[in-house]
Amino acid sequence: MSDKRGQSDAWRELLQRWSDEWLDPVLHEQERTEPFPEDVRRTRWLGRAGASLDEVGALEDRLGTVLPASYRQFLLTSDGWLNTTSDVERLLSAHEVGWTQDLDPDLVAVWTDADGATGARIADEEYFVYGEAQDPVSTRPEYVPHTLKISYTPEAIEVYLLNPCVVSADGEWEAWFVAHWLPGVVRYQSFWDLMNDEYRRFRGGW
């Protein structure tokens, strides 16, 4: 996704495909405990209208940082989202997103001891491995307090975080998938990569 128009089109295509498949009663909607709201069923869209540039700018001002391009374009395409999978209730809208230490101090506490210690640091050659060769145990808990929480699920069964401590050459933040059943974290080089893998998981790829 090298340009803004390409990013916008790519997000719209992915999210529309995701919506259509979720709302197909034969494929996936029966996985929900209750039907999607009527307006969602009518519009065939699990998201919302895209955030405005001013709204995204206000979020960046509130956070004191510039958002990575793929996540920024997601918000401009859909300001929040219902159910990426049956275990993630929703992606937060621009006015709800916040630093994990503010939104979910309990999650931070799980990854640190009472003094904020996180154990021995994972070496770069173990940490900077992505894809199938990655070991979820090879993570850095010291990054958790600095992450951005972008999803909501009761009891934090599964959580999406963006990690500004690891930034690629093109400005993308590392994206984390955290789940109670994982021995660590599954990490991606961008939010776009995370969502594409979650779409594959939604379709039964895990």
C-alpha positions in Angstrom: 0.0 0.0 0.0 2.3 2.7 -1.3 0.0 5.6 -1.7 -3.0 7.0 0.0 -5.5 6.1 -2.7 -4.1 2.6 -2.8 -4.4 2.3 1.0 -7.9 3.5 1.0 -9.0 1.2 -1.8 -7.2 -1.8 -0.1 -8.9 -1.2 3.2 -12.3 -0.7 1.7 -12.0 -3.9 -0.3 -10.8 -6.0 2.7 -13.4 -4.6 5.1 -16.3 -5.0 2.6 -15.3 -8.6 2.0 -15.1 -9.2 5.7 -18.5 -7.7 6.2 -20.1 -9.7 3.5 -18.8 -12.9 4.9 -19.7 -12.2 8.5 -23.3 -11.3 7.4 -23.7 -14.5 5.3 -26.0 -16.6 7.5 -24.6 -19.8 6.1 -20.9 -18.9 6.6 -20.4 -17.1 9.8 -23.3 -15.2 11.4 -24.5 -18.3 13.2 -21.3 -18.0 15.3 -22.7 -15.0 17.1 -24.9 -15.3 20.2 -27.2 -12.7 18.6 -27.8 -11.2 15.1 -26.0 -8.1 14.0 -28.0 -4.8 14.4 -30.5 -4.1 11.7 -28.6 -1.1 10.4 -25.5 -3.3 9.9 -27.5 -5.9 8.1 -29.1 -3.3 5.9 -25.9 -1.5 4.9 -23.8 -4.7 4.7 -21.1 -2.9 6.6 -19.7 -3.8 10.0 -17.9 -0.5 10.4 -18.9 3.1 10.7 -18.4 6.1 8.5 -14.8 6.9 8.2 -13.3 9.4 10.7 -12.6 12.9 9.3 -9.1 14.2 9.0 -9.9 16.6 11.9 -11.0 13.7 14.1 -7.8 11.7 13.3 -5.7 14.8 13.9 -7.5 15.4 17.2 -6.6 11.8 18.2 -2.9 12.4 17.3 -2.9 15.6 19.3 -4.4 13.9 22.3 -1.8 11.1 22.1 1.0 13.4 21.3 2.2 11.3 18.3 1.7 10.7 14.6 -0.2 7.4 13.9 1.2 4.8 11.6 -0.1 5.1 8.0 -2.0 1.8 7.8 -3.9 2.4 11.1 -4.5 6.0 10.2 -6.0 5.0 6.9 -8.1 2.3 8.6 -9.7 5.0 10.8 -10.3 7.2 7.7 -12.1 4.3 6.1 -14.0 3.1 9.1 -14.0 4.8 12.5 -14.2 1.6 14.5 -15.4 -1.9 13.6 -17.6 -4.7 14.9 -16.2 -8.2 15.5 -13.1 -9.0 13.5 -13.5 -12.5 14.9 -16.0 -14.0 17.4 -13.5 -13.2 20.2 -12.8 -9.6 19.5 -15.9 -7.5 20.1 -14.9 -4.3 18.3 -12.1 -2.1 17.2 -12.3 1.3 19.0 -13.2 4.5 17.3 -10.8 7.5 17.2 -12.3 9.1 20.3 -12.0 5.8 22.3 -8.4 4.8 21.4 -5.8 5.4 24.1 -2.6 4.3 25.7 -2.8 0.8 27.3 -1.5 2.1 30.6 -4.5 4.4 30.8 -7.3 2.2 29.3 -6.2 -1.1 30.7 -3.8 -0.9 33.7 -4.7 -4.5 34.6 -3.3 -5.7 31.3 -0.1 -3.8 32.0 0.1 -5.3 35.5 -0.2 -8.8 34.0 3.0 -8.2 32.1 5.0 -6.5 34.8 5.7 -7.1 38.5 4.8 -4.7 41.3 8.0 -2.7 40.6 7.4 -2.6 36.8 10.1 -5.2 36.1 9.6 -7.4 33.1 12.5 -9.9 33.2 15.5 -10.4 30.9 15.4 -8.5 27.6 14.9 -10.6 24.5 17.9 -10.3 22.1 17.2 -8.6 18.7 18.0 -11.8 16.7 15.1 -13.5 18.6 12.8 -10.6 18.7 12.8 -9.3 15.1 11.4 -12.5 13.6 7.9 -12.3 12.0 5.7 -14.8 10.3 5.6 -18.6 10.8 9.2 -18.7 12.3 8.2 -16.3 15.1 8.1 -17.7 18.7 5.3 -15.9 20.6 7.4 -16.2 23.8 10.1 -14.0 22.2 8.5 -10.7 23.2 9.4 -7.7 25.2 7.0 -7.0 28.1 8.7 -3.7 28.8 7.0 -2.3 25.7 3.4 -3.1 27.0 2.9 0.2 29.1 3.8 2.2 26.0 1.4 0.5 23.6 -1.7 1.9 22.1 -4.9 -0.1 22.8 -7.2 -0.2 19.8 -9.7 -2.9 20.6 -12.3 -3.9 23.2 -13.4 -7.3 24.4 -14.9 -8.0 27.8 -12.2 -9.5 30.1 -9.6 -8.8 27.5 -9.8 -12.4 26.0 -8.1 -11.1 22.9 -6.6 -7.7 22.4 -5.0 -5.7 19.6 -2.2 -3.3 20.5 0.1 -1.0 18.5 3.7 -0.7 19.6 5.4 2.6 19.0 8.7 1.3 20.4 9.3 -0.6 17.2 8.8 1.5 14.0 9.7 0.4 10.5 11.6 2.5 8.0 8.2 3.5 6.4 6.8 4.6 9.8 4.7 1.6 10.6 4.3 0.6 14.2 4.6 -3.0 15.2 1.1 -4.5 15.9 0.4 -7.1 18.6 -2.2 -9.8 19.0 -2.5 -10.7 22.6 -4.7 -13.6 23.8 -5.1 -15.4 27.1 -4.3 -18.7 25.5 -1.0 -17.6 24.0 2.3 -18.1 25.9 3.3 -14.6 24.7 2.4 -12.3 21.8 2.0 -12.7 18.0 3.7 -9.7 16.5 3.3 -8.1 13.0 5.2 -5.4 11.2 2.1 -3.3 10.7 -1.6 -3.0 11.6 -2.3 -3.9 8.0 -0.4 -7.2 8.3 -2.2 -8.0 11.6 -5.7 -7.4 10.1 -5.0 -9.5 7.1 -3.9 -12.4 9.3 -7.0 -11.9 11.5 -9.1 -12.1 8.3 -7.5 -15.4 7.5 -8.1 -16.6 11.1 -11.7 -15.5 10.8 -12.0 -17.6 7.7 -10.6 -20.6 9.5 -7.0 -20.3 8.6 -5.7 -21.0 12.2 
